[in-house]
Amino acid sequence: MPGPGVNVFIGPNGQGKTNLLEAVAMLALSSSPRARREHELVGPVGPGSRMEAEVETDGTVRQLSIALDVDGERTRRAIEVDGARRRAFDLPGHFRVVLFWPDDLGLVKGGPELRRRFLNQMLVQVQPGYARALSGLRRILEQRNSLLKRIAAGEGGEDMLEAWNQELVQVATEIVDARAKAVFELEPEAARCHSQIAAGESLEIRYEGPPENLAEAVNNSLAEDLRRGSTSIGPHRDDLSILLDGKEARSYGSQGQQRTAVVSLKLAEAALIERRAGERPVLLLDDVLSELDGERRAALLKEVSAGGQVVVTSVEAGPFPPDLIATAMVWTVDSGTIEACG
């Protein structure tokens, strides 16, 4: 059983280290932080999988589990808290995580979807009602887009559009407000971390949300929405601008600068979660230390050494300082089997 401090899992690639961290993250977030389709989470050995853990938060111990049953590309998901069935948006908040993955560079280099996912994964853990609002947004977009297609095809339904517009504006406003406040809170901490790591280079982040008058913008977009058969205005189109010394990091930053920006954002995320939740999140680091240079590695290890539970994977023990390994719980991972060392 992992200890309350640093837990290091060592093993060759392809042995299950990432699966372990992904399972922990799913139990915190209710969905995979990486896979787009849940059937991708179940391997060829059987038709399903199950993740479960005992977690302690604020002195309360809970049993969490997620079971996945796959039939082709359809997946049935069963979530339980202390043996009682729960909906997906009821799970986040029982414990909290911050993830560092090798592909986190996509936060800077990738498309807006990855930056929205970053904000969503953070906010479902600390903002009451946010997970429910995201679920509501998905439902509204499905229904409104289906209605737009019917109207465009001449099948009627115009009388129902205003009701869906109102629902969209209501839930979108809740999501947009939460994201804007979070980015305002993240920005100074991310800038401070980046300045320390990158010798004074400035980092800015800006929330790029929908127009201020959302109801008017949704109404004005009707012609375009009918042409496209989809909703063009709303938080599903938002983005997070990341600037280095006033220039877009995606276009002008070197890979080293972009990695520094990602590390700074993640450290700021951990600080925000701790500030709002009153306790440190579990840090999940998936084989990232070997990809970082000395300064970025030092920044992460400083965060690791500040206390709280950490689960970190690596191909070898080399990237870790000897004093950290000496005080950590060390495990080996081989063909999906985990064994404690020593």
Backbone hydrogen bonds in HBPLUS format (Angstrom, degrees):
<---DONOR---> <-ACCEPTOR-->    atom                        ^
c    i                          cat <-CA-CA->   ^        H-A-AA   ^      H-
h    n   atom  resd res      DA  || num        DHA   H-A  angle D-A-AA Bond
n    s   type  num  typ     dist DA aas  dist angle  dist       angle   num
A0310-VAL N   A0005-GLY O   2.88 MM 305  5.97 162.4  1.91 142.7 138.8     1
A0329-MET N   A0006-VAL O   2.96 MM 323  6.33 164.9  1.98 161.3 160.9     2
A0007-ASN N   A0310-VAL O   2.81 MM 303  5.87 143.8  1.94 140.8 152.5     3
A0312-VAL N   A0007-ASN O   2.89 MM 305  6.21 170.0  1.90 170.9 173.6     4
A0008-VAL N   A0329-MET O   2.81 MM 321  6.21 159.3  1.85 159.7 166.7     5
A0331-TRP N   A0008-VAL O   2.72 MM 323  6.04 157.1  1.77 167.1 171.6     6
A0009-PHE N   A0312-VAL O   2.81 MM 303  6.16 163.1  1.83 158.0 163.7     7
A0314-SER N   A0009-PHE O   2.96 MM 305  6.38 144.5  2.08 158.2 160.0     8
A0010-ILE N   A0331-TRP O   2.83 MM 321  6.14 168.9  1.84 153.2 154.4     9
A0333-VAL N   A0010-ILE O   2.89 MM 323  5.96 148.4  1.99 144.1 146.3    10
A0011-GLY N   A0314-SER O   3.11 MM 303  6.63 149.3  2.21 147.8 157.2    11
A0336-GLY N   A0015-GLN O   2.79 MM 321  5.52 137.1  1.97 150.4 154.4    12
A0020-LEU N   A0016-GLY O   3.14 MM   4  6.38 148.6  2.24 145.5 152.4    13
A0021-LEU N   A0017-LYS O   3.31 MM   4  6.75 161.0  2.35 151.0 153.9    14
A0022-GLU N   A0018-THR O   2.86 MM   4  6.06 157.6  1.91 153.6 160.8    15
A0023-ALA N   A0019-ASN O   2.93 MM   4  6.09 150.2  2.02 144.8 151.9    16
A0024-VAL N   A0020-LEU O   3.11 MM   4  6.46 159.1  2.15 150.5 155.6    17
A0025-ALA N   A0021-LEU O   2.94 MM   4  6.17 163.5  1.97 149.8 154.4    18
A0026-MET N   A0022-GLU O   2.89 MM   4  6.08 154.6  1.95 145.4 152.3    19
A0027-LEU N   A0023-ALA O   3.11 MM   4  6.36 153.8  2.19 147.4 153.4    20
A0028-ALA N   A0025-ALA O   3.05 MM   3  5.14 135.8  2.25  97.9 110.6    21
A0029-LEU N   A0025-ALA O   2.84 MM   4  6.03 152.4  1.92 153.4 162.0    22
A0030-SER N   A0026-MET O   2.64 MM   4  4.92 151.9  1.72 142.2 146.6    23
A0040-GLU N   A0037-ARG O   3.02 MM   3  5.71 156.0  2.08 117.5 124.7    24
A0041-LEU N   A0038-GLU O   2.92 MM   3  5.46 163.0  1.95 117.2 122.9    25
A0042-VAL N   A0039-HIS O   3.43 MM   3  5.73 166.4  2.45 107.1 111.0    26
A0070-VAL N   A0047-PRO O   2.74 MM  23  5.37 167.3  1.76 171.8 176.2    27
A0049-SER N   A0068-LEU O   2.93 MM  19  5.25 147.7  2.03 139.2 148.1    28
A0068-LEU N   A0049-SER O   2.80 MM  19  5.25 169.9  1.81 156.5 159.7    29
A0051-MET N   A0066-ILE O   2.84 MM  15  5.23 163.5  1.87 152.9 158.6    30
A0066-ILE N   A0051-MET O   2.80 MM  15  5.23 152.8  1.87 150.2 157.6    31
A0053-ALA N   A0064-LEU O   2.91 MM  11  5.41 152.7  1.98 150.4 155.8    32
A0064-LEU N   A0053-ALA O   2.89 MM  11  5.41 171.3  1.90 166.6 168.5    33
A0055-VAL N   A0062-ARG O   2.91 MM   7  5.44 161.1  1.95 157.6 162.7    34
A0062-ARG N   A0055-VAL O   2.82 MM   7  5.44 159.0  1.87 157.5 164.7    35
A0057-THR N   A0060-THR O   2.93 MM   3  5.30 155.2  1.99 149.2 149.7    36
A0060-THR N   A0057-THR O   2.91 MM   3  5.30 165.8  1.93 118.1 122.3    37
A0082-ASP N   A0063-GLN O   2.69 MM  19  4.74 171.3  1.70 150.2 153.4    38
A0065-SER N   A0080-GLU O   3.05 MM  15  5.27 145.4  2.17 153.3 151.9    39
A0080-GLU N   A0065-SER O   3.00 MM  15  5.27 162.6  2.03 145.9 148.5    40
A0067-ALA N   A0078-ALA O   2.86 MM  11  5.09 160.5  1.89 145.6 152.3    41
A0078-ALA N   A0067-ALA O   2.89 MM  11  5.09 160.5  1.93 148.2 154.3    42
A0069-ASP N   A0076-ARG O   2.90 MM   7  5.12 158.8  1.94 149.7 156.2    43
A0076-ARG N   A0069-ASP O   2.86 MM   7  5.12 168.4  1.87 148.0 150.8    44
A0071-ASP N   A0074-ARG O   2.79 MM   3  5.21 170.3  1.80 162.5 165.5    45
A0074-ARG N   A0071-ASP O   3.05 MM   3  5.21 161.3  2.09 125.8 127.0    46
A0086-ARG N   A0079-ILE O   2.86 MM   7  5.44 154.9  1.92 143.0 143.7    47
A0081-VAL N   A0084-ALA O   2.91 MM   3  5.34 156.1  1.97 148.2 150.8    48
A0084-ALA N   A0081-VAL O   3.12 MM   3  5.34 167.5  2.14 113.3 115.4    49
A0090-ASP N   A0087-ARG O   2.97 MM   3  5.38 159.3  2.02 113.8 120.5    50
A0091-LEU N   A0088-ALA O   3.30 MM   3  5.76 162.4  2.33 112.7 117.4    51
A0282-VAL N   A0096-ARG O   2.76 MM 186  6.13 165.6  1.78 152.6 147.7    52
A0098-VAL N   A0282-VAL O   2.93 MM 184  6.31 147.9  2.04 156.3 156.9    53
A0284-LEU N   A0098-VAL O   2.88 MM 186  6.09 168.0  1.89 167.2 166.9    54
A0100-PHE N   A0284-LEU O   2.74 MM 184  6.07 150.0  1.83 168.2 174.6    55
A0286-ASP N   A0100-PHE O   2.92 MM 186  6.15 176.0  1.93 174.4 173.0    56
A0104-ASP N   A0101-TRP O   3.01 MM   3  5.25 159.5  2.05 116.8 117.7    57
A0106-GLY N   A0103-ASP O   3.08 MM   3  5.93 168.2  2.10 120.9 124.5    58
A0107-LEU N   A0104-ASP O   2.86 MM   3  5.63 168.5  1.87 123.3 127.1    59
A0108-VAL N   A0105-LEU O   3.03 MM   3  5.78 149.1  2.13 118.7 125.0    60
A0109-LYS N   A0105-LEU O   3.05 MM   4  6.26 172.4  2.05 152.3 152.3    61
A0110-GLY N   A0106-GLY O   2.73 MM   4  4.27 143.8  1.86 110.8 121.2    62
A0114-LEU N   A0111-GLY O   3.21 MM   3  6.00 140.6  2.37 121.7 128.1    63
A0115-ARG N   A0112-PRO O   3.04 MM   3  5.22 120.4  2.41 101.5 116.4    64
A0116-ARG N   A0112-PRO O   2.89 MM   4  6.19 155.3  1.95 159.3 167.2    65
A0117-ARG N   A0113-GLU O   2.92 MM   4  6.11 152.7  2.00 143.3 151.2    66
A0118-PHE N   A0114-LEU O   3.05 MM   4  6.27 148.3  2.16 137.2 145.2    67
A0119-LEU N   A0115-ARG O   3.18 MM   4  6.47 161.2  2.22 144.9 148.2    68
A0120-ASN N   A0116-ARG O   2.83 MM   4  6.07 162.0  1.86 153.0 158.9    69
A0121-GLN N   A0117-ARG O   2.83 MM   4  5.94 169.6  1.84 155.5 157.6    70
A0122-MET N   A0118-PHE O   3.27 MM   4  6.39 149.0  2.37 140.8 148.5    71
A0123-LEU N   A0119-LEU O   2.93 MM   4  6.09 167.3  1.94 154.2 157.9    72
A0124-VAL N   A0120-ASN O   2.94 MM   4  5.98 161.5  1.97 159.1 161.2    73
A0125-GLN N   A0122-MET O   3.26 MM   3  5.71 145.5  2.38 105.9 115.3    74
A0126-VAL N   A0123-LEU O   3.16 MM   3  5.24 143.9  2.29 102.0 111.7    75
A0127-GLN N   A0123-LEU O   2.81 MM   4  5.23 157.9  1.86 154.9 154.6    76
A0130-TYR N   A0127-GLN O   3.07 MM   3  5.57 164.6  2.09 139.2 140.2    77
A0133-ALA N   A0129-GLY O   2.98 MM   4  6.18 151.2  2.06 144.6 152.9    78
A0134-LEU N   A0130-TYR O   2.93 MM   4  6.25 156.2  1.99 153.9 159.6    79
A0135-SER N   A0131-ALA O   3.05 MM   4  6.30 158.2  2.10 145.6 151.3    80
A0136-GLY N   A0132-ARG O   2.89 MM   4  6.15 153.6  1.95 146.4 154.1    81
A0137-LEU N   A0133-ALA O   2.84 MM   4  6.12 150.5  1.93 147.6 155.8    82
A0138-ARG N   A0134-LEU O   3.06 MM   4  6.36 160.5  2.10 151.5 155.1    83
A0139-ARG N   A0135-SER O   3.17 MM   4  6.45 159.8  2.21 147.0 152.1    84
A0140-ILE N   A0136-GLY O   2.92 MM   4  6.13 163.9  1.95 153.4 157.8    85
A0141-LEU N   A0137-LEU O   2.91 MM   4  6.08 165.6  1.93 156.0 159.5    86
A0142-GLU N   A0138-ARG O   3.07 MM   4  6.24 160.1  2.11 146.6 151.9    87
A0143-GLN N   A0139-ARG O   3.06 MM   4  6.31 166.5  2.08 152.8 155.9    88
A0144-ARG N   A0140-ILE O   2.77 MM   4  5.90 167.8  1.79 156.7 160.8    89
A0145-ASN N   A0141-LEU O   2.86 MM   4  5.77 162.6  1.89 145.2 150.9    90
A0146-SER N   A0142-GLU O   3.06 MM   4  6.13 155.7  2.12 141.6 148.5    91
A0147-LEU N   A0143-GLN O   2.98 MM   4  6.18 154.4  2.05 144.3 151.5    92
A0148-LEU N   A0144-ARG O   2.85 MM   4  6.12 155.2  1.91 150.7 157.6    93
A0149-LYS N   A0145-ASN O   3.12 MM   4  6.37 156.0  2.18 146.7 151.8    94
A0150-ARG N   A0146-SER O   3.15 MM   4  6.45 152.0  2.23 143.1 150.6    95
A0151-ILE N   A0147-LEU O   2.91 MM   4  6.19 162.8  1.94 157.0 161.3    96
A0152-ALA N   A0148-LEU O   2.91 MM   4  6.07 164.2  1.93 149.5 154.2    97
A0153-ALA N   A0149-LYS O   3.02 MM   4  6.13 137.4  2.20 137.2 148.0    98
A0155-GLU N   A0150-ARG O   2.88 MM   5  5.19 162.4  1.91 160.1 154.1    99
A0154-GLY N   A0151-ILE O   2.95 MM   3  5.13 161.0  1.99 109.0 114.3   100
A0160-MET N   A0157-GLY O   3.00 MM   3  5.55 159.1  2.05 116.8 123.3   101
A0161-LEU N   A0158-GLU O   3.21 MM   3  5.41 154.7  2.28 106.5 113.8   102
A0164-TRP N   A0160-MET O   3.44 MM   4  6.83 159.8  2.49 150.1 155.0   103
A0165-ASN N   A0161-LEU O   2.87 MM   4  6.15 151.0  1.96 151.5 161.0   104
A0166-GLN N   A0162-GLU O   2.97 MM   4  6.21 157.6  2.02 150.1 154.5   105
A0167-GLU N   A0163-ALA O   3.09 MM   4  6.40 158.6  2.14 146.3 151.9   106
A0168-LEU N   A0164-TRP O   2.88 MM   4  6.03 157.0  1.94 146.1 152.8   107
A0169-VAL N   A0165-ASN O   2.98 MM   4  6.22 164.4  2.01 152.5 155.8   108
A0170-GLN N   A0166-GLN O   3.01 MM   4  6.19 159.2  2.06 147.9 153.7   109
A0171-VAL N   A0167-GLU O   3.07 MM   4  6.28 176.7  2.08 157.8 157.5   110
A0172-ALA N   A0168-LEU O   2.86 MM   4  5.79 156.0  1.92 150.0 158.0   111
A0173-THR N   A0169-VAL O   2.98 MM   4  5.93 155.3  2.04 142.2 147.7   112
A0174-GLU N   A0170-GLN O   3.43 MM   4  6.71 155.3  2.49 141.3 146.7   113
A0175-ILE N   A0171-VAL O   3.16 MM   4  6.44 160.1  2.20 148.9 153.6   114
A0176-VAL N   A0172-ALA O   2.82 MM   4  5.95 171.5  1.83 159.5 162.2   115
A0177-ASP N   A0173-THR O   2.99 MM   4  6.00 165.0  2.01 146.7 151.0   116
A0178-ALA N   A0174-GLU O   3.20 MM   4  6.34 159.3  2.24 141.7 147.1   117
A0179-ARG N   A0175-ILE O   2.97 MM   4  6.23 161.2  2.01 154.2 159.3   118
A0180-ALA N   A0176-VAL O   2.90 MM   4  6.04 167.4  1.92 155.7 159.3   119
A0181-LYS N   A0177-ASP O   3.08 MM   4  6.21 164.4  2.10 149.1 152.8   120
A0182-ALA N   A0178-ALA O   3.06 MM   4  6.18 154.3  2.13 142.6 149.9   121
A0183-VAL N   A0179-ARG O   2.93 MM   4  6.17 163.1  1.96 157.3 160.8   122
A0184-PHE N   A0180-ALA O   3.06 MM   4  6.23 157.9  2.11 145.5 151.8   123
A0185-GLU N   A0181-LYS O   3.03 MM   4  6.23 142.3  2.17 139.3 149.4   124
A0185-GLU N   A0182-ALA O   3.09 MM   3  5.00 120.9  2.46  91.6 106.5   125
A0186-LEU N   A0182-ALA O   2.76 MM   4  6.01 146.2  1.87 147.9 158.5   126
A0187-GLU N   A0183-VAL O   2.98 MM   4  5.93 159.2  2.02 152.7 155.7   127
A0190-ALA N   A0186-LEU O   2.94 MM   4  6.03 167.7  1.96 166.1 169.8   128
A0191-ALA N   A0187-GLU O   2.91 MM   4  6.01 160.6  1.95 153.8 159.4   129
A0192-ARG N   A0188-PRO O   2.95 MM   4  6.09 153.4  2.03 140.7 147.9   130
A0193-CYS N   A0189-GLU O   3.00 MM   4  6.22 168.4  2.01 152.6 155.0   131
A0194-HIS N   A0190-ALA O   2.97 MM   4  6.10 163.3  2.00 148.4 153.5   132
A0195-SER N   A0191-ALA O   2.95 MM   4  6.04 159.8  1.99 147.3 152.8   133
A0196-GLN N   A0192-ARG O   3.12 MM   4  6.35 154.8  2.19 148.9 155.0   134
A0197-ILE N   A0193-CYS O   3.05 MM   4  6.31 159.7  2.09 151.7 157.0   135
A0198-ALA N   A0194-HIS O   2.77 MM   4  5.72 163.8  1.80 155.4 160.6   136
A0200-GLY N   A0195-SER O   2.84 MM   5  4.30 175.3  1.84 135.7 136.3   137
A0201-GLU N   A0198-ALA O   3.22 MM   3  5.50 166.1  2.24 114.9 119.1   138
A0245-ASP N   A0202-SER O   2.87 MM  43  4.98 157.5  1.92 135.9 143.4   139
A0204-GLU N   A0243-LEU O   2.90 MM  39  4.99 157.5  1.95 142.9 147.6   140
A0243-LEU N   A0204-GLU O   2.81 MM  39  4.99 172.3  1.81 153.2 155.8   141
A0206-ARG N   A0241-SER O   2.94 MM  35  5.01 151.9  2.02 137.1 144.7   142
A0241-SER N   A0206-ARG O   2.80 MM  35  5.01 154.8  1.86 158.2 156.5   143
A0208-GLU N   A0239-ASP O   2.79 MM  31  5.01 164.9  1.82 151.7 151.2   144
A0239-ASP N   A0208-GLU O   3.03 MM  31  5.01 154.1  2.10 134.0 141.9   145
A0217-ALA N   A0213-ASN O   3.06 MM   4  6.29 157.8  2.11 149.0 155.9   146
A0218-VAL N   A0214-LEU O   2.90 MM   4  6.12 157.4  1.96 154.5 159.6   147
A0219-ASN N   A0215-ALA O   3.10 MM   4  6.34 161.5  2.14 147.5 152.2   148
A0220-ASN N   A0216-GLU O   2.88 MM   4  6.08 157.7  1.93 149.6 156.4   149
A0221-SER N   A0217-ALA O   3.05 MM   4  6.12 127.1  2.34 137.5 149.9   150
A0221-SER N   A0218-VAL O   3.29 MM   3  5.23 139.1  2.47  93.6 104.7   151
A0222-LEU N   A0219-ASN O   3.32 MM   3  5.60 166.8  2.34 112.9 114.5   152
A0225-ASP N   A0221-SER O   2.83 MM   4  6.00 159.9  1.87 159.8 166.8   153
A0226-LEU N   A0222-LEU O   2.86 MM   4  6.07 158.6  1.90 156.4 161.0   154
A0227-ARG N   A0223-ALA O   3.09 MM   4  6.29 152.0  2.17 141.6 149.3   155
A0228-ARG N   A0224-GLU O   2.96 MM   4  6.19 154.9  2.03 149.5 155.8   156
A0229-GLY N   A0225-ASP O   2.65 MM   4  5.54 138.1  1.82 143.7 155.9   157
A0237-ARG N   A0234-GLY O   3.02 MM   3  5.83 158.2  2.07 124.8 128.1   158
A0238-ASP N   A0235-PRO O   3.30 MM   3  5.05 168.1  2.31 100.8 104.2   159
A0249-ALA N   A0242-ILE O   2.87 MM   7  5.77 176.2  1.87 151.3 152.2   160
A0244-LEU N   A0247-LYS O   2.73 MM   3  5.24 157.8  1.78 157.2 156.7   161
A0247-LYS N   A0244-LEU O   3.01 MM   3  5.24 168.7  2.02 114.0 117.5   162
A0251-SER N   A0248-GLU O   3.23 MM   3  5.63 132.2  2.47 105.9 116.2   163
A0252-TYR N   A0248-GLU O   2.93 MM   4  5.95 167.5  1.94 163.4 167.6   164
A0253-GLY N   A0249-ALA O   3.08 MM   4  4.56 147.1  2.19 113.8 120.9   165
A0258-GLN N   A0254-SER O   2.86 MM   4  6.11 157.7  1.91 152.1 158.8   166
A0259-ARG N   A0255-GLN O   2.91 MM   4  6.11 155.8  1.97 146.2 152.3   167
A0260-THR N   A0256-GLY O   3.02 MM   4  6.24 154.1  2.08 143.9 151.0   168
A0261-ALA N   A0257-GLN O   2.97 MM   4  6.27 153.1  2.04 146.8 153.9   169
A0262-VAL N   A0258-GLN O   3.03 MM   4  6.34 154.5  2.10 147.6 154.1   170
A0263-VAL N   A0259-ARG O   2.93 MM   4  6.21 168.0  1.94 156.0 158.5   171
A0264-SER N   A0260-THR O   2.94 MM   4  6.12 159.4  1.98 148.0 154.1   172
A0265-LEU N   A0261-ALA O   2.94 MM   4  6.18 154.1  2.00 146.8 153.6   173
A0266-LYS N   A0262-VAL O   2.96 MM   4  6.22 160.0  2.00 155.5 160.6   174
A0267-LEU N   A0263-VAL O   2.93 MM   4  6.16 159.0  1.98 151.8 157.5   175
A0268-ALA N   A0264-SER O   2.95 MM   4  6.10 153.0  2.03 143.4 151.3   176
A0269-GLU N   A0265-LEU O   2.85 MM   4  6.10 145.6  1.97 141.2 151.4   177
A0270-ALA N   A0266-LYS O   2.97 MM   4  6.30 158.3  2.02 149.6 154.0   178
A0271-ALA N   A0267-LEU O   3.05 MM   4  6.32 155.5  2.11 143.7 150.2   179
A0272-LEU N   A0268-ALA O   2.90 MM   4  6.16 155.7  1.96 148.7 155.2   180
A0273-ILE N   A0269-GLU O   2.95 MM   4  6.19 168.1  1.96 157.6 160.1   181
A0274-GLU N   A0270-ALA O   2.99 MM   4  6.17 162.7  2.02 147.0 152.1   182
A0275-ARG N   A0271-ALA O   2.91 MM   4  6.04 156.9  1.97 145.8 152.6   183
A0276-ARG N   A0272-LEU O   2.90 MM   4  6.11 162.7  1.93 155.1 159.2   184
A0277-ALA N   A0273-ILE O   2.79 MM   4  5.71 162.2  1.82 151.4 157.3   185
A0278-GLY N   A0274-GLU O   2.84 MM   4  5.27 139.8  2.00 133.5 141.7   186
A0283-LEU N   A0309-GLN O   3.07 MM  26  6.55 157.8  2.12 152.0 153.2   187
A0311-VAL N   A0283-LEU O   2.80 MM  28  6.16 167.5  1.81 172.4 176.7   188
A0285-LEU N   A0311-VAL O   2.91 MM  26  6.32 160.4  1.95 150.5 157.0   189
A0313-THR N   A0285-LEU O   2.85 MM  28  6.31 156.6  1.90 166.8 174.1   190
A0287-ASP N   A0313-THR O   3.07 MM  26  5.05 136.2  2.27 115.7 122.7   191
A0291-GLU N   A0288-VAL O   3.00 MM   3  5.37 146.6  2.11 108.6 118.7   192
A0292-LEU N   A0289-LEU O   3.14 MM   3  5.34 159.4  2.18 107.8 114.2   193
A0297-ARG N   A0293-ASP O   2.89 MM   4  5.96 162.1  1.92 162.0 168.1   194
A0298-ALA N   A0294-GLY O   2.91 MM   4  5.99 152.9  1.99 142.3 149.9   195
A0299-ALA N   A0295-GLU O   3.04 MM   4  6.32 149.7  2.13 143.4 151.3   196
A0300-LEU N   A0296-ARG O   3.10 MM   4  6.39 160.2  2.14 149.7 153.7   197
A0301-LEU N   A0297-ARG O   2.90 MM   4  6.11 166.9  1.91 154.3 158.4   198
A0302-LYS N   A0298-ALA O   2.87 MM   4  5.98 142.8  2.01 141.5 151.2   199
A0303-GLU N   A0299-ALA O   3.23 MM   4  6.52 152.1  2.32 139.5 146.0   200
A0303-GLU N   A0300-LEU O   3.02 MM   3  5.13 115.8  2.45  96.9 112.1   201
A0304-VAL N   A0300-LEU O   2.87 MM   4  6.22 154.2  1.94 148.9 157.3   202
A0305-SER N   A0301-LEU O   2.86 MM   4  6.00 154.0  1.92 144.2 150.2   203
A0306-ALA N   A0303-GLU O   3.20 MM   3  5.28 156.7  2.26 102.5 109.6   204
A0320-PHE N   A0317-ALA O   3.09 MM   3  5.79 160.0  2.13 126.2 132.3   205
A0324-LEU N   A0321-PRO O   3.02 MM   3  5.40 130.7  2.27 108.5 121.2   206
A0325-ILE N   A0321-PRO O   3.20 MM   4  6.57 163.4  2.23 158.7 162.8   207
A0326-ALA N   A0322-PRO O   2.91 MM   4  6.05 150.0  2.00 145.5 154.3   208
A0327-THR N   A0324-LEU O   3.18 MM   3  5.44 136.3  2.38 101.8 112.7   209
A0328-ALA N   A0324-LEU O   3.02 MM   4  6.07 121.7  2.37 143.2 159.1   210
A0328-ALA N   A0325-ILE O   3.32 MM   3  5.05 144.7  2.45  93.1 103.0   211
A0341-CYS N   A0330-VAL O   2.86 MM  11  5.58 165.3  1.88 156.9 151.9   212
A0332-THR N   A0339-GLU O   2.78 MM   7  5.34 161.8  1.81 158.2 163.5   213
A0339-GLU N   A0332-THR O   2.98 MM   7  5.34 156.9  2.03 148.1 155.2   214
A0334-ASP N   A0337-THR O   2.93 MM   3  5.23 161.5  1.97 146.4 152.1   215
A0337-THR N   A0334-ASP O   2.95 MM   3  5.23 162.6  1.99 114.1 119.3   216
